[in-house]
Amino acid sequence: MNIVFLGPPGAGKGTQAKILIEKYGIPQISTGDMLREHRAKGTELGKKAQEYMDKGQLVPDEIILGMVKERLSQADCAKGFILDGFPRTVAQAEALDKILSEMGKKLDFALALVVPDELLVERLTGRRTCKSCGMMYHVKYKPPKVEGKCDACGGELYQRPDDNEETVRNRLKVYHESTAPLIDYYNKKGILKEIDGSKSIDEITKQLIQILEGK
């Protein structure tokens, strides 16, 4: 089961990916995790990526694709994988198809979580993080027992800079501009499945399992 997960920031991709990983025993592949691992190990790809990051530049596609190819060839991906946060553009999607074809594989599903922007803004701007232990809260959906204080350690809660409204709306704008063509790309291939991401976590999981198991 080879899956690409699409969805805007705050759609709940990470939560659903974790559930599917446990249910089906296939790994979640995140480009962020791969970048951190390659940099930590000091691999050739990691060193090249670091050069761009040190200059504040985006890591070029060829480096990311090299990491993706290397990761997909590992033994734990033999039964399938969930790609999260990649591809982000049609060019990356085409390159991914080429890599998979060379490996004798193909994508089975592109799962797109669809959530109205206003709900995403509410979800993201309401997030609060503990400065001490990193525990996450939400002013509406998961408030702490004492306002501004972490239930676990009593640490101070704060709003991350990238969770303020202006930044969130900008992130959503960038997402829509770059990912709309990607949704069209996978739709034309006949593997796109759209899921209502405004439902509860359990309801979204149920929708996903019905799609994956062909019910």
N, C-alpha and C positions, 0 to 999 in steps of 0.2 A: 504494500500500500504506500505509494509515493505521493506525498501531499505538499502543496504550497498553500500557506495560510496568508490571506490578504485581509487588510482591515486597518482603519485609521487608528491613531494613538487613542488609547482609552476604550477600544472596542472589546477588549477582553481576550485577545488572541493568546496571550501568555497563560492565562487561567485555563482556557480550553485545551491548549496544547498539552499542558501538564496532565489533564484528565485523560486525553487520548493516548499519551505516552504510557501511562500506567495500565490502561485498558488493553492496548494492543502490543505493548512491549517493543515499540519502535522509538528511535531517538529523535529528539528535537534538535534541529540544527540552526543555530543563530549566528549570523555573521559577526555580531558583536563579541560573542563568546570565542569564536575562531580567531578574531583579531587579537584578543587578550592572550589567548593561549600561544599563538605564534610569537607574539612579542615577548612573552614571559620565557619561552624556550629559546628565543634568539635565533629562530630559523631564518633562512634566506628571505622567505616571503615576509616574515615578521619584521626583519630589518628594513626591507624596502618600504613596507607600510608605515613604519615609524618615521622614516625620512619625510614622507608627505604629511603625517600628523604633526610632526614637530614644526612644520611650516604653516600649520593651520589649514592645510588643503585636504580635499576629499581623496580617499585612497582610490586609485584608478581601478576600473573594472577588471583588467587583466590580473591584478594581484588578488582581488576578492575571488574571482573565478578560479584561480589557481588553488586557493584555500578550499573552496567549495568542492572542486574535483578531488582533491586529496582526501577531504573528509568523507565524501560519498563512496570512496573506494575502500573505506575501513569495514571490517567484518560486521560491526553492529548495524550497518545499513543494508545488509543483505536482504532482510525481510521487509524493509521499507524505511521511510523517514518523513519527518515533518519539517519543512523549510519555513522558518519564521523571520520575516523582515527582509527576505530576498526571494525572487528578484524585485527590484524597485522600479525598473524601467523595461520597456519592450526590448531594447538592445540586450539587457541582461537576461531576459526571458528566452530570447532566441539563442544566446550563447549557452544557457543552461540546457535547452533542448538538444543542442549539438553535443554537449558533454555527456548527457544521459544516453543519447543515441550511440555514441562511441563505446559506452559501457554496456550496451544492450538493454538499457532501461528506458522507461518513459514515465511521465507524470500521469497519475490516475485522476486526481482531483485538484482543482484550484478552488479553495473554500474562501468565500468572501463574507466577512461579517459586516452587515450593513446597519449603521446606527445614525440617526439624525444628528447634525452638528450641535444643536442646542443641548442635547442630552450628553454628548461628549464633553462639551464645555463645562457642564455641571459636574460631570464625573471627575474631570481632570483638575479643575480649579478648586474642588472641595477636598483634594487629597492633602493629608498632613503626615509628616515624617518625624520620628523621634530623633533628636540630635545625638542622643547617647547610644541607643541600641539599633536604630534603623527601622523599628516597627512602624507599619503603615496604618493610618486611620483615614476616615472620611467624615467630614462634618455632618453629612446627612445619612450615609449608608452604614458607617461603622464609627460612630463618635466615641471618644474616650469617656471614661466614667467622670473624670474631672476635666473641664475644658482646658485645653492647652497643655495637659500633662499626660505622659505615657502611663498606661495601666501597668505595664510590665516592670518599668524601672523608675518611673517618676520623672523621667527626662523631659526637657522642653520640646514641644511639637512646633514644627515650622512648615511653611509652604515653600517647596523647592522653586527656584527662579523660573524653571521651564514650565511650571504649573500655573503661572499667572495668566490672566485672561488674554492679554495681547499676544503673548508667546504661543498660547494654545491655539488661538485663531489663526495665527501665521503658520503653525505646524500643520493644521488641518488644510489650509489653502495649498501648501506645498504638496501635501498628500494627494489631494484631489487632482492637482495639475499633473503629477507624475504617475498616479496610479489609474486614473480613468482610462488611458490607452491600454494599460495592462489588463484591466477587466474586459475590455473589448477583445483583446488578443486571445485570452483564454476562452471567452465566450464563442469566438469563431472556431476554436479548436474543439468545442463541444464538451469541455471538462469543467466549465465554471458552474459552481453551485453557490447561490446567494442565501445567506442565513440571516434571519431577523435578530440582530445583536442587541435589541432594546429589551428583550425578554430576560427572565431570571437565568442565573447560571445553569440550573438544572434543565430548564426548558431549551436553552441553547444546546446543551450537551445532547439532549434527546434528539433535536433536529439533526445534529451532526452524525450521530450514530445511525439514524435512519438513512441518511444519504450514503454513508460509508458501507453500510450492510445491505444497501439496495432495497430497502423496504419502502 
